[in-house]
Amino acid sequence: MSFTMDDSRPIFQQIAERIENDILEGVLPEESQVPSTNQFAAFYQINPATVLKGVNLLVDQQILYKKRGIGMFVASGVREKIVENRKERFYEQYVVAMVREAEKLGITADQLTDMIRRKETGQ
């Protein structure tokens, strides 16, 4: 459970993303219990209400669910859901922005593809 807080984004979103990362990396397998809001709050030295807001974001997305009196758990089949959500966000945040910038600079789709391949090969 280690990551560095980013001052440019709300902490509750970062907590939700950290939990998602742990699911993607297998640290939190499906049907496993998520650390409590108090554990998160103590570990990151933040307000428990902030943690709860991040956890509730994942509950709203049906990534986590609550077992009354026990705690929060990772739902079944959510890894694929997280991957698909992140692919869509990646497309919107990076690909669309990159293509727009390429268009401004007069970079063709073929040239852009060549640039990506050049990065892949380390040239």
Disulfide bonds with the S-S distance in Angstrom:
none
